[in-house]
Amino acid sequence: MSVMGKIEGRMIDWFAVRYRIRNNPGRTTCVLGADYESYRDRQGRPRKRRLANTGERVFVPELLARRAGFEVFLPVRKDWRRRNQFSPERELQSFPLMPGWMFVGWPAGENRWQDLMALDIVAGVMGTGGRPLRISEQKMTGLMRQWGGGRLAPGLKRYMRVGHEFEAGDVMQIAYGPFEGMPAKVVDIDGAETRVLVDIFGKDIPATLATECLERS
């Protein structure tokens, strides 16, 4: 067994951590790995702007906790929203399921409390009787399967149910339902549900289907 396999197979102690929400909600996310282009504004000054559909938008509290060496799970809900107020185009956007809360963990037997509380983003930990409340792996497994989607770090993929071997970007075939037999491009996977784009009369229509109804053609 590889060293990575040993690390991923270890039990993790999970806790519900309350993070600080900035006064400006728009600053709770950032984009990593984006491509940029140079241009000049109306005054002729050089500027840079992010190219559309590049980079990954992440939540800042989640990012900082992971960079500090913690396992992190931040449940999200996903909705179709307009890209901006000037465009009718819609895109799938993520929003915290429980604003102000995320789950943070570390290998069982380790003591990371001092490191955790040293993070500026941490406002507190859920507990009872003055002691932090440990969340069982069974409960975390259920939460990740329902709300994990494609946002889990590689080390946490073992919590997810296996059996549906496809990912965002794959083109699958719909096995049953009103769109039976039609191809569908996978946009996002949320456990038992998968968001897809179905080509209807030459236009991509967003739809949410049961994950089990998708199969390779």
N, C-alpha and C positions, 0 to 999 in steps of 0.2 A: 504493500500500500504506500502511495506517495505521501510526502509531508502534507500537501494540500488536502489529500483525502482524509488524513488524520484530523486536521483542523476543522474541516467541514463536518466531520462526523461527531464532534464533541457536543455535549449538551450545553445549552445556553440559558443563563438566567435572564429573564425578561422583566422589565418594569415599565409602567406608564409614566412618562415624563412630561411635565408641562413646560412648554417653551414660551419665551417672551415674544409677543406680537408687536412689531414696530408700529409707530404711529401712522406710517405710510404703508398700507397693505400691499401696494404695488411693488414694494421692495422686498417682499418675502420670497421672491423667486429670482433666479438668474439663469443665463443661458451659457452652457459650456460647449466648447468645441465648434463654435460657429465660424462660418466663412464671411469675410467682409470685403467690400469693394470701396474704392476711393471715388469721391465726387466733389464738386464745388457747389457751394450754396449760392444764393442769389447775389451775395456780395463778393463772390469770387474766392471765398476762403476755402481751403482744402478740408474735407470732412471724410468720415468713414461711416458706413452703415452696414448692418447685418443683412446678408442675403437671405431671402425668404426660404423657409423649409430647411434651414441648416442649423446644426447645433441641437442640444437637448436642454429643455427647460427643467430645472430642478428647484426644489424648495431649499432655501438657505439654511434653516435649522437642521434639516436632514443632511445636507452636504457637510456642514461644520462638524456634526457629531460623527459622521463617517470618517472624516479626515482626522479626527481625534482617535480613531482606532476602534470605534464601537460598531456593533451590528445595529442597524436602524430599520424600522418599518413604520412608514407613515401612510396610513390608509387614505385612499383618495376616491372620490367619485368623479366621473367623467361625463361632461355634457358637450353637446354641439353648440358653439357660440360663434357669432360673427367675428371675423379676423380683426376688424376695427370698424369704427363708426362710418368710414367712407366706403367700405367694401361689403357687398352682399354675400361674399364667399364665407362659408362656415368652416370651422376646424374643430377638432376634438381637443378640449382643454380640461386640465386636471384641477380639482379643488379639494382641499383637506376635508375628509369626512368628519373629523372632530377637530375644528380649528383650535389651535393652542396646545394640542396633545400629539405625542408620537410615542412609539415603543422603542426602548433602547435596551440592548443586551450585551453581555460579555460571557466568555466561557465560564461554566460552573466551577466554583472553587476559587476564582480570582476575586480580588477586592479592587474595584475600579471606582468606588464612590468619590474619592477625593478628586480623581480626574474628571468625573462627570460634573460634580458641583463647581468645578473651576471654570467650566464653560460659561461664557457670558449669556448664552441663549437660554440656559436652564433656569427656570423659575421655581421648580419644585418637583416632587415625586409623589405619586399617589400611594397612600399608606393607610394603616389602621393602627390605633393605639400608639401612635408616634413611631411606628416602624414601617419601612417600605414594604409594599405588598407585591410579592413575587407572583408573576402570571405563569400559569402552567404551560408547558409546551403544547399540550392538547388544545388549549384555548388559542394559542398563537397560531397553531396549524390551521384551525378553522378560520381565523381572521385573514390569514394570508391567502388561503384558497378562495375566499369570497371577495377580498378586496385587493389582492396583490397585483393581479394583471401582469403587465410586463415591466413593473417598476422594481422588482426584487433584485437585490445584489446577487451576483453569482453564487456566493456562499449560502444563500437562503433558498435557492431553488429546490433543495431537498424537501422543503415543506410542501411544495406544490404537488398536486395530483398529476400522475403521468398517464399517458395513453393517447393524448392528442398531440401528435408530433408535427406541429406547424407553429409559425410565428408571424408577427406583423410583417406585411409585405408579400406573403405567400398568396397565390391564387388557388382557392379550393372550389369544390363542387358541393352544392347544397343537396343533401340526401333526401330530405322530405320537407313538407310545408308548401306554402303558396309559391315559393320560388324554386321548387324541386327541379333539379337538373341544370340550374343556371350556375355560371361561374360567379364567385364572390372573392373580392380582394380583402384580405384580413387587415384591419386597421389597428385593432387593440383587443387583447384577450383579458377578460375579467372573470376568471374561474369558470363558472357554469355558463357564462354569457360571452359572446364574441361580437364585436362591432365590425361590420364589413361594409364594403361599397358594392352595390349590385348594379350592373349596366342594364338600364332599361331605356330602350329607344335611343341609345347613344349618349345617355346622361347617367353619371354615377350617382346613385341614390343611396344615402346612408341607411343602414338597417341594423338592428340588434337581434341576433339569432342564438339559439341554444348551441353551445360549443359542440355538443355531441352530434349535431346534424351536419357538420362539415366533414368532408372526406376528400382525399386526393382523387383527382379524375384519372 
